[in-house]
Amino acid sequence: MDINLLRSIVTVVAFVVFIGIVAWAWSRRNKARFDEAARLPFEQD
């Protein structure tokens, strides 16, 4: 296995993981949980 092939594979895997994280962050089913977490600093004890 050539080092350039290994670098290409790692780059593709990293890109797929990045797209997965973006898709998870923008998922509609997580919106309520993220909105609740965004309001936490403004809530009083």
N, CA, C and O atoms as CSV, one atom per row, in Angstrom:
chain,resi,resn,atom,element,x,y,z
A,1,MET,N,N,0.839,-1.173,0.000
A,1,MET,CA,C,0.000,0.000,0.000
A,1,MET,C,C,0.885,1.238,0.000
A,1,MET,O,O,1.779,1.388,0.832
A,2,ASP,N,N,0.619,2.096,-0.930
A,2,ASP,CA,C,1.381,3.330,-1.088
A,2,ASP,C,C,0.923,4.363,-0.058
A,2,ASP,O,O,-0.244,4.366,0.335
A,3,ILE,N,N,1.823,5.234,0.379
A,3,ILE,CA,C,1.482,6.252,1.378
A,3,ILE,C,C,0.446,7.221,0.834
A,3,ILE,O,O,-0.389,7.715,1.592
A,4,ASN,N,N,0.482,7.503,-0.462
A,4,ASN,CA,C,-0.495,8.423,-1.043
A,4,ASN,C,C,-1.900,7.823,-1.037
A,4,ASN,O,O,-2.878,8.546,-0.853
A,5,LEU,N,N,-2.007,6.530,-1.234
A,5,LEU,CA,C,-3.305,5.867,-1.156
A,5,LEU,C,C,-3.835,5.935,0.267
A,5,LEU,O,O,-5.021,6.194,0.473
A,6,LEU,N,N,-2.987,5.711,1.236
A,6,LEU,CA,C,-3.384,5.802,2.643
A,6,LEU,C,C,-3.844,7.214,2.988
A,6,LEU,O,O,-4.840,7.387,3.691
A,7,ARG,N,N,-3.131,8.214,2.504
A,7,ARG,CA,C,-3.527,9.607,2.748
A,7,ARG,C,C,-4.875,9.911,2.103
A,7,ARG,O,O,-5.696,10.620,2.685
A,8,SER,N,N,-5.100,9.392,0.935
A,8,SER,CA,C,-6.380,9.601,0.249
A,8,SER,C,C,-7.527,8.957,1.024
A,8,SER,O,O,-8.594,9.552,1.173
A,9,ILE,N,N,-7.308,7.763,1.508
A,9,ILE,CA,C,-8.335,7.059,2.281
A,9,ILE,C,C,-8.652,7.828,3.564
A,9,ILE,O,O,-9.821,7.985,3.918
A,10,VAL,N,N,-7.639,8.300,4.250
A,10,VAL,CA,C,-7.844,9.059,5.486
A,10,VAL,C,C,-8.594,10.357,5.192
A,10,VAL,O,O,-9.458,10.757,5.972
A,11,THR,N,N,-8.280,11.012,4.089
A,11,THR,CA,C,-8.969,12.238,3.713
A,11,THR,C,C,-10.442,11.976,3.432
A,11,THR,O,O,-11.298,12.740,3.878
A,12,VAL,N,N,-10.746,10.925,2.710
A,12,VAL,CA,C,-12.130,10.585,2.393
A,12,VAL,C,C,-12.895,10.219,3.662
A,12,VAL,O,O,-14.039,10.641,3.834
A,13,VAL,N,N,-12.288,9.450,4.541
A,13,VAL,CA,C,-12.941,9.069,5.796
A,13,VAL,C,C,-13.200,10.311,6.651
A,13,VAL,O,O,-14.276,10.438,7.236
A,14,ALA,N,N,-12.245,11.215,6.731
A,14,ALA,CA,C,-12.426,12.440,7.516
A,14,ALA,C,C,-13.545,13.288,6.930
A,14,ALA,O,O,-14.325,13.876,7.680
A,15,PHE,N,N,-13.640,13.364,5.617
A,15,PHE,CA,C,-14.705,14.131,4.975
A,15,PHE,C,C,-16.069,13.510,5.256
A,15,PHE,O,O,-17.029,14.232,5.524
A,16,VAL,N,N,-16.167,12.201,5.200
A,16,VAL,CA,C,-17.428,11.515,5.488
A,16,VAL,C,C,-17.842,11.742,6.938
A,16,VAL,O,O,-19.021,11.960,7.218
A,17,VAL,N,N,-16.891,11.693,7.852
A,17,VAL,CA,C,-17.199,11.950,9.264
A,17,VAL,C,C,-17.659,13.393,9.434
A,17,VAL,O,O,-18.607,13.651,10.176
A,18,PHE,N,N,-17.014,14.328,8.769
A,18,PHE,CA,C,-17.409,15.730,8.836
A,18,PHE,C,C,-18.836,15.921,8.334
A,18,PHE,O,O,-19.625,16.616,8.975
A,19,ILE,N,N,-19.175,15.323,7.210
A,19,ILE,CA,C,-20.530,15.425,6.664
A,19,ILE,C,C,-21.532,14.792,7.632
A,19,ILE,O,O,-22.638,15.307,7.796
A,20,GLY,N,N,-21.162,13.695,8.266
A,20,GLY,CA,C,-22.035,13.062,9.253
A,20,GLY,C,C,-22.299,13.961,10.447
A,20,GLY,O,O,-23.430,14.036,10.927
A,21,ILE,N,N,-21.276,14.641,10.929
A,21,ILE,CA,C,-21.444,15.551,12.064
A,21,ILE,C,C,-22.326,16.737,11.675
A,21,ILE,O,O,-23.175,17.162,12.458
A,22,VAL,N,N,-22.130,17.267,10.483
A,22,VAL,CA,C,-22.962,18.378,10.016
A,22,VAL,C,C,-24.412,17.933,9.887
A,22,VAL,O,O,-25.319,18.661,10.291
A,23,ALA,N,N,-24.641,16.756,9.334
A,23,ALA,CA,C,-26.002,16.248,9.185
A,23,ALA,C,C,-26.644,16.032,10.549
A,23,ALA,O,O,-27.828,16.319,10.722
A,24,TRP,N,N,-25.890,15.536,11.512
A,24,TRP,CA,C,-26.421,15.337,12.862
A,24,TRP,C,C,-26.764,16.673,13.520
A,24,TRP,O,O,-27.802,16.798,14.170
A,25,ALA,N,N,-25.894,17.668,13.353
A,25,ALA,CA,C,-26.115,18.967,13.984
A,25,ALA,C,C,-27.316,19.682,13.386
A,25,ALA,O,O,-28.010,20.405,14.101
A,26,TRP,N,N,-27.578,19.507,12.120
A,26,TRP,CA,C,-28.691,20.188,11.454
A,26,TRP,C,C,-29.950,19.327,11.406
A,26,TRP,O,O,-30.931,19.709,10.768
A,27,SER,N,N,-29.937,18.183,12.064
A,27,SER,CA,C,-31.096,17.292,12.058
A,27,SER,C,C,-32.259,17.924,12.821
A,27,SER,O,O,-32.063,18.524,13.877
A,28,ARG,N,N,-33.460,17.785,12.282
A,28,ARG,CA,C,-34.642,18.372,12.911
A,28,ARG,C,C,-34.978,17.699,14.238
A,28,ARG,O,O,-35.526,18.351,15.126
A,29,ARG,N,N,-34.672,16.439,14.395
A,29,ARG,CA,C,-35.035,15.770,15.645
A,29,ARG,C,C,-34.163,16.213,16.812
A,29,ARG,O,O,-34.523,15.971,17.963
A,30,ASN,N,N,-33.028,16.852,16.551
A,30,ASN,CA,C,-32.176,17.372,17.620
A,30,ASN,C,C,-32.469,18.831,17.939
A,30,ASN,O,O,-31.907,19.374,18.891
A,31,LYS,N,N,-33.331,19.474,17.168
A,31,LYS,CA,C,-33.584,20.911,17.329
A,31,LYS,C,C,-34.077,21.258,18.727
A,31,LYS,O,O,-33.580,22.212,19.326
A,32,ALA,N,N,-35.022,20.525,19.256
A,32,ALA,CA,C,-35.563,20.842,20.581
A,32,ALA,C,C,-34.478,20.744,21.653
A,32,ALA,O,O,-34.401,21.592,22.542
A,33,ARG,N,N,-33.662,19.736,21.569
A,33,ARG,CA,C,-32.593,19.565,22.569
A,33,ARG,C,C,-31.555,20.677,22.459
A,33,ARG,O,O,-31.074,21.178,23.476
A,34,PHE,N,N,-31.208,21.065,21.236
A,34,PHE,CA,C,-30.231,22.140,21.044
A,34,PHE,C,C,-30.800,23.491,21.472
A,34,PHE,O,O,-30.077,24.320,22.024
A,35,ASP,N,N,-32.102,23.720,21.219
A,35,ASP,CA,C,-32.726,24.965,21.659
A,35,ASP,C,C,-32.737,25.055,23.183
A,35,ASP,O,O,-32.489,26.119,23.752
A,36,GLU,N,N,-33.024,23.944,23.829
A,36,GLU,CA,C,-33.005,23.916,25.294
A,36,GLU,C,C,-31.602,24.192,25.825
A,36,GLU,O,O,-31.444,24.936,26.793
A,37,ALA,N,N,-30.605,23.613,25.218
A,37,ALA,CA,C,-29.223,23.832,25.646
A,37,ALA,C,C,-28.788,25.275,25.392
A,37,ALA,O,O,-27.988,25.823,26.150
A,38,ALA,N,N,-29.306,25.886,24.341
A,38,ALA,CA,C,-28.951,27.272,24.041
A,38,ALA,C,C,-29.538,28.236,25.064
A,38,ALA,O,O,-28.975,29.307,25.295
A,39,ARG,N,N,-30.657,27.874,25.678
A,39,ARG,CA,C,-31.289,28.742,26.676
A,39,ARG,C,C,-30.698,28.571,28.073
A,39,ARG,O,O,-30.969,29.393,28.949
A,40,LEU,N,N,-29.922,27.559,28.302
A,40,LEU,CA,C,-29.387,27.287,29.650
A,40,LEU,C,C,-28.628,28.466,30.266
A,40,LEU,O,O,-28.844,28.741,31.446
A,41,PRO,N,N,-27.759,29.177,29.550
A,41,PRO,CA,C,-27.027,30.266,30.199
A,41,PRO,C,C,-27.914,31.424,30.672
A,41,PRO,O,O,-27.514,32.201,31.539
A,42,PHE,N,N,-29.115,31.535,30.102
A,42,PHE,CA,C,-29.990,32.640,30.431
A,42,PHE,C,C,-31.004,32.314,31.532
A,42,PHE,O,O,-31.694,33.209,32.019
A,43,GLU,N,N,-31.098,31.078,31.915
A,43,GLU,CA,C,-32.026,30.667,32.962
A,43,GLU,C,C,-31.411,30.923,34.334
A,43,GLU,O,O,-30.214,30.726,34.543
A,44,GLN,N,N,-32.246,31.360,35.252
A,44,GLN,CA,C,-31.770,31.615,36.600
A,44,GLN,C,C,-31.946,30.372,37.455
A,44,GLN,O,O,-32.814,29.537,37.200
A,45,ASP,N,N,-31.108,30.267,38.469
A,45,ASP,CA,C,-31.174,29.113,39.345
A,45,ASP,C,C,-32.396,29.141,40.227
A,45,ASP,O,O,-32.599,28.231,41.030
